[in-house]
Amino acid sequence: MIPPEGSAEFVAAMERVLDVYRRPYDGANPVVCMDETPRQLIRETRSPLLPGPGRVQRHDYEYERCGVCNVFMATEPLAETRMTKVTDRKTKIDWAQFLQDIAERYADAERITLIMDNLNTHRPGALYEAFPPDQAKALWDRFEFIYTPKHGSWLNVAEIELNVMISQCLNRRIDTIAQLREQVSAWQEHRDQLQAKVNWQFTTQDARIKLKRLYPTFNA
């Protein structure tokens, strides 16, 4: 959702993100986008009716809720790769541990630019809640944090990847976290093999034209 009124804070954060997307590929300084989505685990209460000629598979409207879990997504758009992690919860500690996973994935990088939503769990303090001070500071130093503006999650390429994953992999009833992990892992491997990518085209100049109403105005 884009804010209905002009916002200097919004456009400043937006242009910061768009500037980062203009950077050329640099293996030593990768640009990685991160996001997460909660998923409800659902069990069938009756066996689905199998598909037949001219008939799709049908599911009973009744189902059993089996709890919730969380899926983290990190994607490097210019490298056409992504990494996922399914966790029981979506806490500061879970986020900090996922950042550690990203840092290990890019162990040879000098610094990782991380684009993410401006959530209260996405803060450096979470690293100090998850790790001893020296380890937390060393991990923090591996990253440059870039936050999308409030109401600007659409600027995060990882959100696009999550939506693709949901439509291709999680658009059905899955009742255990183990099964969900298996499906997400298989989807990630397949998408990486395809070298699928998000072709981001929106630029700062586009924003200043198409989203002109969000920019402060000045009297001549």
Buried (B, 14 or more C-beta within 10 A) or exposed (E): EEBEEBBEEBBEBBBBBBEBBEEEEEEEBBBBBBBBBEBEBBEBEEEEEEEEEEEEEEBEEEBEEBEEBBBBBBBBBBBBBBBBBBBEEBBBBBBBBBBBEBBEBBEEBEBBBBBBBBBEBBBBEBBBEBBEEEEBEEBBEBBEBBBBBBBBBEBBBBBBBBEBBBEEBBEEBBBEBEEBBEBBBEBBEEBBEEEBBBEBEBBBEEBEEEBEEBBEEEEE
